[in-house]
């Protein structure tokens, strides 16, 4: 395993805090978090925006789920480059970043999610962003990929199902190459 930027919903799904996802989605999020802890590297920002969001949406004391345990591990290893790499982001206001890969797309993007694409783009290897079941990313992945940032849908069937429910009558966008 290599590097990844991990959207908060991966932790929440692993914690079973997303009641509408399939059991297969929970299993895959848990598997990925455990695998990256074992032999991968998590990429975050050096301003702790990503870690701050993780902390705000999970429970550390005591940790109740796999996502909580993952966060506790990440906090302990945030300074260890074997497990965690940090990149600088230039805040240009309103959850907007100079490092966001497509400045035209940035205003359309959910403000709290912009940091994940910006972190990937700021890293020299542009690690993929792991996306759990947030269907809105289906509208954005092509523009991100054109700018060099890959999105991996960890729960593609769930993301597509949520998209169809959220945007009835609109065709579900294609998944990135390599996603089932």
C-alpha positions as CSV (number, residue, x, y, z in Angstrom):
1,X,0.0,0.0,0.0
2,X,1.2,3.5,-0.6
3,X,-0.2,6.9,0.3
4,X,-3.8,8.2,0.6
5,X,-5.7,11.2,1.6
6,X,-8.7,9.9,3.6
7,X,-12.1,11.7,3.6
8,X,-13.7,11.8,7.0
9,X,-16.7,9.7,5.9
10,X,-14.3,6.7,5.7
11,X,-13.8,6.9,9.4
12,X,-17.5,7.5,10.1
13,X,-18.5,4.5,8.0
14,X,-15.9,2.3,9.8
15,X,-17.4,3.5,13.0
16,X,-20.9,2.4,11.8
17,X,-22.0,6.1,12.1
18,X,-23.5,6.0,8.6
19,X,-26.7,3.9,8.9
20,X,-27.6,3.8,5.2
21,X,-24.4,2.2,3.8
22,X,-24.2,-1.5,3.1
23,X,-22.4,-3.9,5.4
24,X,-19.9,-4.5,2.5
25,X,-19.1,-0.7,2.6
26,X,-18.4,-0.9,6.4
27,X,-16.2,-3.9,5.9
28,X,-14.2,-2.2,3.1
29,X,-13.7,1.0,5.0
30,X,-12.5,-1.0,8.1
31,X,-10.2,-3.0,5.8
32,X,-8.6,0.0,4.2
33,X,-8.0,1.9,7.5
34,X,-6.4,-1.2,9.1
35,X,-4.3,-1.8,5.9
36,X,-3.0,1.8,5.8
37,X,-2.1,1.6,9.5
38,X,-0.1,-1.6,8.8
39,X,1.8,-0.6,5.6
40,X,0.8,2.8,4.2
41,X,1.1,6.5,4.7
42,X,-1.7,8.9,5.5
43,X,-1.3,12.4,4.0
44,X,-2.8,15.3,5.9
45,X,-2.2,19.1,6.0
46,X,0.2,20.7,8.4
47,X,-2.5,23.1,9.7
48,X,-4.3,20.1,11.2
49,X,-7.5,20.9,9.2
50,X,-8.0,17.2,8.4
51,X,-7.2,16.0,11.9
52,X,-9.5,18.7,13.3
53,X,-12.4,17.5,11.3
54,X,-11.7,13.9,12.2
55,X,-11.6,14.9,15.9
56,X,-14.8,16.9,15.6
57,X,-16.8,14.0,14.1
58,X,-15.4,11.0,16.0
59,X,-15.0,10.0,19.6
60,X,-11.6,9.5,21.2
61,X,-12.3,9.0,24.9
62,X,-13.0,6.2,24.9
63,X,-12.8,5.2,21.2
64,X,-15.9,3.3,20.2
65,X,-15.3,2.3,16.6
66,X,-12.6,1.4,14.1
67,X,-12.5,5.0,12.8
68,X,-12.0,6.3,16.4
69,X,-9.1,3.9,16.9
70,X,-7.6,4.9,13.6
71,X,-7.7,8.6,14.6
72,X,-6.1,7.8,17.9
73,X,-3.3,6.0,16.0
74,X,-3.0,8.8,13.5
75,X,-2.7,11.4,16.3
76,X,0.1,9.4,17.9
77,X,1.9,9.1,14.5
78,X,1.2,12.5,13.0
79,X,4.9,13.4,13.4
80,X,6.2,10.0,12.1
81,X,6.9,10.2,8.4
82,X,6.7,6.4,8.1
83,X,3.0,6.6,8.8
84,X,2.0,10.2,8.1
85,X,3.1,13.0,5.8
86,X,2.0,16.6,6.1
87,X,1.7,19.2,3.3
88,X,1.3,22.9,3.6
89,X,-2.0,24.5,2.4
90,X,-2.3,28.2,1.5
91,X,-5.7,29.3,2.8
92,X,-7.2,31.9,0.5
93,X,-10.5,32.3,2.5
94,X,-13.8,30.5,3.1
95,X,-12.3,27.0,3.1
96,X,-10.6,27.8,-0.2
97,X,-7.0,26.9,-1.0
98,X,-4.4,27.9,-3.5
99,X,-3.5,24.2,-3.8
100,X,-7.0,23.2,-4.8
101,X,-6.4,21.4,-8.2
102,X,-9.1,23.3,-10.2
103,X,-9.8,26.9,-9.2
104,X,-12.9,27.0,-11.5
105,X,-14.4,23.9,-9.7
106,X,-13.5,25.1,-6.2
107,X,-16.6,27.3,-5.6
108,X,-18.9,24.4,-6.7
109,X,-17.2,22.0,-4.3
110,X,-18.5,21.4,-0.8
111,X,-16.4,23.8,1.4
112,X,-15.5,21.1,4.1
113,X,-14.3,18.7,1.3
114,X,-12.0,21.1,-0.5
115,X,-9.1,20.4,1.9
116,X,-8.9,16.7,0.8
117,X,-8.5,17.6,-2.8
118,X,-6.0,20.4,-1.9
119,X,-3.9,18.0,0.3
120,X,-3.7,15.5,-2.5
121,X,-2.7,18.2,-5.0
122,X,-0.1,19.7,-2.7
123,X,1.7,16.4,-2.2
124,X,4.4,15.7,-4.9
125,X,3.0,12.2,-5.6
126,X,-0.7,13.3,-5.6
127,X,-2.0,10.4,-3.6
128,X,-5.6,9.4,-4.2
129,X,-8.4,10.7,-2.1
130,X,-10.4,7.9,-0.6
131,X,-14.0,8.7,-0.8
132,X,-16.6,6.5,1.0
133,X,-20.2,7.2,0.1
134,X,-20.4,10.9,-0.6
135,X,-22.3,10.9,-3.9
136,X,-21.5,14.5,-4.8
137,X,-17.9,13.5,-5.5
138,X,-19.3,11.6,-8.5
139,X,-19.9,15.0,-10.1
140,X,-16.3,16.2,-9.4
141,X,-13.9,13.3,-10.0
142,X,-13.4,13.9,-13.7
143,X,-12.4,17.5,-13.3
144,X,-10.1,16.5,-10.4
145,X,-8.5,13.7,-12.4
146,X,-7.9,16.1,-15.3
147,X,-6.0,18.3,-12.8
148,X,-4.0,15.3,-11.6
149,X,-5.9,14.3,-8.5
150,X,-7.5,10.8,-8.4
151,X,-10.6,9.9,-6.4
152,X,-11.0,6.3,-5.3
153,X,-14.6,5.4,-4.4
154,X,-14.2,2.9,-1.6
155,X,-18.0,2.1,-1.7
156,X,-18.9,2.7,-5.3
157,X,-22.3,1.0,-5.2
158,X,-23.3,3.0,-2.2
159,X,-22.1,6.3,-3.7
160,X,-24.1,5.5,-6.9
161,X,-27.2,4.5,-5.0
162,X,-27.1,7.7,-2.9
163,X,-26.6,9.8,-6.0
164,X,-29.6,8.2,-7.7
165,X,-31.7,9.0,-4.5
166,X,-30.4,12.5,-4.1
167,X,-30.7,13.5,-7.8
168,X,-33.7,11.6,-9.1
169,X,-34.1,11.7,-12.8
170,X,-30.4,12.6,-13.3
171,X,-28.2,9.8,-14.7
172,X,-25.6,8.5,-12.3
173,X,-22.1,9.7,-13.5
174,X,-19.6,7.0,-14.5
175,X,-17.1,5.8,-11.9
176,X,-13.4,6.5,-12.4
177,X,-11.4,3.8,-14.3
178,X,-10.4,1.0,-11.9
179,X,-13.5,1.4,-9.7
180,X,-15.9,-1.5,-9.9
